[in-house]
């Protein structure tokens, strides 16, 4: 039996597949909804927060919004650190201490 559109229709009718299963919202989707509700509530009621609570919310949220940067050391700074270490090791101990 060659495979053509007619034979495909017949094969599809004989198939015993059931209806597609619909899954409920995942945990990630539920968490996103919860975050949205909390943020909306914070925006609406921000006047009711104390100044310290506002700062805490701001700092916490900024950790998620802005990328974290790594400290960068240039050659000049690295040379200064190297010189300090070398000077520290080359010094004679102070006999009075």
KAMOQUI-V672742 format. One record per residue. N is the residue number from 1. RES is the residue in one small letter. PSI is psi in degrees with one decimal (none if undefined). Layout:
n;res;psi
N;RES;PSI
N;RES;PSI
//
This chain:
n;res;psi
1;x;117.0
2;x;152.9
3;x;113.3
4;x;177.2
5;x;-36.5
6;x;-44.1
7;x;-30.3
8;x;-39.5
9;x;-44.7
10;x;-42.9
11;x;-38.1
12;x;-33.1
13;x;-29.7
14;x;-14.4
15;x;142.9
16;x;24.8
17;x;141.7
18;x;-178.5
19;x;154.3
20;x;137.3
21;x;129.4
22;x;122.6
23;x;148.6
24;x;178.5
25;x;140.4
26;x;171.5
27;x;-40.0
28;x;-43.8
29;x;-39.6
30;x;-41.6
31;x;-39.8
32;x;-41.3
33;x;-42.7
34;x;-44.8
35;x;-42.9
36;x;-42.7
37;x;-42.8
38;x;-44.3
39;x;-40.3
40;x;-42.7
41;x;-40.5
42;x;-40.7
43;x;-41.9
44;x;-42.0
45;x;23.1
46;x;-25.2
47;x;-21.6
48;x;-12.6
49;x;150.4
50;x;169.8
51;x;-40.5
52;x;-36.8
53;x;-38.3
54;x;-43.5
55;x;-42.9
56;x;-43.3
57;x;-43.9
58;x;-47.4
59;x;-44.1
60;x;-46.2
61;x;-35.0
62;x;-27.1
63;x;-28.7
64;x;-21.6
65;x;-48.2
66;x;141.1
67;x;146.2
68;x;136.2
69;x;148.2
70;x;150.3
71;x;140.2
72;x;131.8
73;x;126.0
74;x;174.0
75;x;-39.1
76;x;-46.5
77;x;-41.9
78;x;-38.9
79;x;-40.2
80;x;-42.2
81;x;-40.3
82;x;-42.5
83;x;-40.5
84;x;-43.7
85;x;-43.7
86;x;-42.1
87;x;-38.4
88;x;-39.2
89;x;-25.5
90;x;-12.1
91;x;141.4
92;x;144.0
93;x;143.0
94;x;118.3
95;x;-18.4
96;x;-13.3
97;x;none
//
